[in-house]
């Protein structure tokens, strides 16, 4: 069977098309952009196809119709050639404001040389940018296209690394604001044919492009909720041979069961509150099909350090990430000086829209890959960078399945021993609760934290998928395990699970913050 190559290592549209690689046809959405307006902004998580989209637009406006043969756009666009200016902040230096300015000027000069125009610097980047646009318009007598990829990288790269780096982020933001401010000026508006800006974050857009009234924001637009990422229909349409091979090698009895597993691991991203359509992470899906295995692919490419550090400062928030309630305007209500971690987690792709109502949204993990990988990184962060606690979490799951609570106590003790003393200085009951939650969630069980009942809040309910047994945990710092069991009984925490026909195992856990040890674990 002929298998087209999966483009795992390139964002070059030309390379993908000329090599005959798999290309999921996103040109219907691009056609809508080209015929509907001139200036757009789109925020999406990393590795979701933003750079490929920029590259596709480049080939359109350079008039390379042949590359689009067989695609939706081929006979629906005139492919008139325009000067194209690309600013790719994955490659432009950004370590300091001076580096950023030098990198932007070098990019302007490179474009000037490519198009055979002379660019004399007047000492101000914005004016140089303006001069280049005007020079290109005069020479080619056609308006200019500007494509900006990962506009916020000069800012995001400096977050969570201390006050000095935060100041660099602020200064870089001002450089970008002054530079791109040219594009909203009345002087060049008639000389621009199309502008497309991509990035991960929304908050920087608010400050950098705040006065750009004609910039259409597609980030939450229902018509573009499935522009980037793959729908299930696209997967079955564009990857049939790869799906067939995955199903056969992994022993799935049917395509539907194979798709169900892929869905569980990599689907779940929702990018509009007004349209409940879910998309797959493209890079994870293609790696799954290439390796014919279900693993953490996307997450391995890096987790922002500042997120782990922030959550270590506020560990009681971690269990809330299962269902994080936010107001609909949460993306716009902060800036560099007032980062809201839920907004950063959403924009970075660690959380997505689970439910959307007029008065609030519920954010949640999009899929298994993200949830388990993020929890693993957090447990490692709480453990001073050690990987052993992640392995111990698997052993904890086995001990619970055997109902061996003494072994579970010893494993939890060992996990606690890895937590650095610097974190213990500010540890309270909620801190230990979070560590237990992460360990239990990673053990293969579904852990629900602070389960609300009509008589109080249960610390944690833990259930292994498919089992008819649920563990009801209550944790106590400096009090006895018997006191924890008594609270379970008095508050009637087991009733809701018994009503579902489940076997309920009541577990009281007592721990000593001073010695970092589980002092008692008792089954009721």
Secondary structure, 3 states (H helix, E strand, C coil): CCCCCCCCCCCCHHHHHHCCCCCCCCHHHHHHHHHHCCEEEEECCCCCCHHHHHHHHHHHHCCCHHHHCCCCCCCCCCCCCCCEEEEECCCCCCCCHHHHHHHHHHHHHHHHHHCCCCCCCCCCHHHHHHHHHHHHHHHHCCCEEEEEECCCHHHHCCCCCCHHHHHHHHHHHHHHHHHHHHHHCCCCHHHEEEEEEEECCCHHHHHHCCCCCCCEECCCCHHHCCCCCECHHHHHHHCHHHHHHHHHHHCCCCHHHHHHHHHHHHCCECCCCCCCCCEECHHHHHHHHHHCCCCCCHHHHCCCHHHHHHHHHCHHHHHHHHCEEECCCCCCCCCHHHCCHHHHHHHHCCCEEEEECCCCEEEECCCHHHHHHHHHHHHHHHCCCCCHHHHHHHHHHHHHHCCCHHHHHHHHHHHHHCCCHHHHCCCCHHHHHHHHHHHHHHCCEEEEEEEEECCEEEEEEEEECCCCEEEEEEEEECCCHHHHHHHHHHHCCCHHHHCCCCEEEEEEEEEECCCCEEEEEEEC
